[in-house]
Amino acid sequence: MNFLNFGRFLLGFAHEKSPDCVILKEVLGHFKNRSAGASLNIFTTFMNVLTRWGARSRPNRFEPQFALGFTLVEKIAVMALIAILIAIAAPSWITFFSARSLNVAQDEVFQTLRLAQFRAEQTRSTWQFSIRTDSYGFVQIAAHQLNTPIEQILWHDLDRRIQLHPTEMTLHRTGGLYRVQFNHQGRVIGQLGRVTLIQQDNLQMKRCVTVSTLLGAIRKGCPPP
């Protein structure tokens, strides 16, 4: 490809009305009818056109570059927004989890009472439901036969955050245990009563399981204040 053909090749990439296109056409016209004395000027003009094209085809390294990411102010604003949302939502989440753990403990007490009643009917003997707070502060429950030595009772621990209400436990208490006894017919022997559970000294949120009749009716729920 000679100089003239190369110029025509570049002309194909230039916009028809652009200044570079007009200059390039003029250069090519002079080159076709060139004289020896004009060759240097024509070549210089041609190189100027190429230089301008090259400058336009590369990004200016001195142009400001936009930094990617977030500014310090934006990060602080996002963190402040998250902190506000956490402060608003935290009490609701705490209440939700407290209620959930109390509901689970209430269901465990209810099922253990029913188990003692069922075993009494099944074995035609007296069974007992027992609940206590051990030396570590954990609330424990068990269903066992009457007169079973305390060291042989298979205790089940409730959630470690669960406690017995200090004034609303109305089951019969003896030997450090709150208890209910069922005879061979599944009926209650002696005193009726209620198990009242709280969570970590929060007396306002509580769950109850009540042995309500001598026939052995057991229900969930606390009496109205």
C-alpha positions in Angstrom: 0.0 0.0 0.0 1.6 3.3 -1.2 1.2 6.7 0.5 -1.8 7.7 -1.7 -3.7 4.4 -1.0 -3.0 4.6 2.7 -4.4 8.1 2.8 -7.6 6.9 1.0 -7.8 4.1 3.6 -7.7 6.6 6.4 -10.3 8.8 4.7 -12.7 5.9 4.9 -12.7 6.3 8.7 -13.2 10.1 8.8 -16.5 11.8 9.0 -17.3 13.4 5.6 -17.9 16.9 7.0 -15.2 16.9 9.7 -12.2 19.3 9.4 -9.8 16.4 9.3 -11.6 14.9 6.4 -11.5 18.1 4.4 -7.8 18.5 5.1 -7.1 14.9 4.2 -8.9 15.3 0.9 -6.8 18.4 0.2 -3.6 16.6 1.1 -4.5 13.7 -1.2 -5.4 16.1 -4.0 -2.1 17.8 -3.8 -0.3 14.5 -3.5 -1.8 13.3 -6.8 -0.4 16.5 -8.5 2.5 16.9 -6.3 5.8 18.4 -7.1 9.1 17.6 -5.5 9.2 20.9 -3.6 5.8 20.4 -2.1 6.4 16.9 -0.8 7.6 18.0 2.6 4.7 20.3 3.2 2.2 17.7 2.2 3.8 15.1 4.3 3.9 17.5 7.3 0.2 18.3 6.9 -0.6 14.6 6.6 1.3 13.8 9.8 -0.6 16.6 11.7 -3.9 15.0 10.7 -2.7 11.6 12.0 -1.5 13.2 15.2 -4.9 14.8 15.9 -6.6 11.4 15.2 -4.3 9.6 17.6 -4.9 12.2 20.3 -8.6 11.7 20.0 -8.4 7.9 20.1 -6.6 7.8 23.5 -8.1 9.0 26.8 -6.4 12.0 28.2 -4.3 10.8 31.1 -4.5 14.2 32.7 -8.4 14.1 32.8 -9.7 13.6 36.3 -10.7 10.0 37.0 -13.8 9.4 39.1 -13.0 7.2 42.1 -15.2 4.1 42.6 -16.8 3.2 46.0 -18.4 5.2 48.8 -17.2 8.4 50.5 -16.7 8.5 54.3 -19.8 10.7 54.7 -21.9 8.1 52.8 -20.5 5.3 55.0 -21.3 7.2 58.2 -24.8 7.9 57.0 -25.5 4.3 56.3 -24.1 3.2 59.6 -26.2 5.8 61.4 -29.3 4.5 59.6 -28.5 0.9 60.5 -28.0 1.9 64.2 -31.4 3.7 64.2 -33.2 0.6 62.7 -31.5 -1.7 65.2 -32.6 0.6 68.1 -36.2 0.5 66.9 -36.3 -3.3 66.2 -34.3 -4.6 69.2 -37.1 -4.4 71.8 -39.5 -6.2 69.5 -37.0 -8.9 68.8 -36.2 -9.4 72.5 -40.0 -9.6 73.3 -40.5 -12.1 70.5 -37.7 -14.4 71.7 -38.7 -14.2 75.3 -42.3 -15.1 74.4 -41.1 -18.0 72.3 -38.9 -19.5 75.0 -41.7 -19.2 77.5 -44.2 -20.9 75.2 -41.7 -23.8 74.7 -41.3 -24.2 78.5 -45.0 -24.0 79.0 -45.6 -26.8 76.5 -42.9 -28.9 78.1 -44.5 -28.6 81.6 -48.0 -29.4 80.1 -46.7 -32.5 78.3 -44.8 -33.7 81.4 -48.0 -33.4 83.5 -49.9 -35.3 80.9 -47.2 -38.0 80.8 -47.4 -38.5 84.6 -51.2 -38.8 84.3 -51.0 -41.3 81.4 -48.3 -43.4 83.2 -50.5 -43.6 86.3 -53.5 -44.9 84.3 -51.2 -47.2 82.2 -49.4 -48.8 85.2 -52.4 -48.6 87.6 -50.2 -46.9 90.1 -49.6 -43.5 91.6 -47.4 -41.2 89.6 -46.1 -37.7 90.4 -45.2 -34.6 88.4 -42.4 -32.7 90.1 -40.8 -29.3 89.3 -37.9 -27.6 91.1 -35.1 -25.1 90.8 -31.7 -26.9 91.2 -28.6 -25.5 92.9 -27.4 -23.9 89.7 -30.7 -22.0 89.2 -32.1 -24.2 86.4 -35.7 -25.1 86.5 -36.2 -28.9 86.2 -39.3 -31.1 85.6 -39.9 -34.8 85.8 -42.6 -37.5 85.7 -41.9 -40.4 88.0 -43.6 -43.0 90.2 -44.4 -42.1 93.8 -41.7 -42.5 96.4 -38.9 -42.6 93.8 -35.7 -41.5 95.4 -34.8 -38.0 94.3 -31.4 -39.1 93.1 -33.0 -41.6 90.7 -35.4 -39.2 89.2 -34.7 -38.3 85.5 -34.9 -34.6 85.5 -35.4 -32.5 82.4 -33.9 -29.0 82.3 -36.0 -26.2 80.9 -34.4 -23.3 79.1 -31.8 -21.7 81.3 -33.5 -18.3 81.1 -36.8 -19.7 82.5 -37.5 -19.2 86.2 -40.4 -20.0 88.6 -42.6 -17.1 89.6 -41.7 -16.2 93.2 -45.3 -15.7 94.4 -47.7 -17.4 91.9 -46.6 -21.1 92.2 -49.7 -22.7 93.8 -48.9 -26.4 93.6 -48.3 -28.3 96.8 -44.7 -28.0 97.9 -42.7 -30.5 99.9 -39.0 -31.2 100.3 -38.0 -28.4 97.9 -40.3 -29.8 95.2 -43.6 -28.5 93.7 -45.7 -31.6 92.9 -49.0 -33.0 91.6 -49.9 -36.7 92.1 -52.2 -38.8 89.9 -53.9 -42.0 91.0 -54.5 -45.1 89.0 -57.5 -43.4 87.3 -55.5 -40.4 86.3 -57.3 -38.2 88.9 -55.5 -35.7 91.1 -54.7 -36.7 94.7 -54.9 -33.8 97.1 -54.2 -30.2 96.2 -54.8 -28.6 92.8 -52.6 -25.8 91.6 -50.7 -23.8 89.0 -47.2 -23.7 87.5 -46.3 -20.1 86.7 -43.2 -19.5 84.6 -41.3 -16.3 84.0 -38.1 -15.3 82.2 -35.2 -13.7 84.0 -37.2 -11.8 86.7 -39.6 -10.3 84.2 -42.8 -10.6 86.2 -44.9 -9.0 83.5 -44.4 -11.8 80.9 -45.4 -15.2 82.2 -46.9 -18.5 81.1 -49.1 -20.8 83.3 -50.2 -24.4 83.3 -53.1 -25.2 85.6 -54.3 -28.4 87.1 -57.9 -27.2 87.5 -60.1 -30.2 88.6 -59.7 -33.3 90.8 -60.7 -35.3 87.7 -57.3 -34.4 86.2 -58.2 -31.5 83.8 -55.0 -29.7 82.8 -55.0 -26.5 80.8 -52.6 -23.8 79.6 -53.2 -20.2 80.5 -52.9 -17.8 83.4 -55.9 -16.4 85.2 -56.9 -12.8 84.4 -55.2 -10.2 86.7 
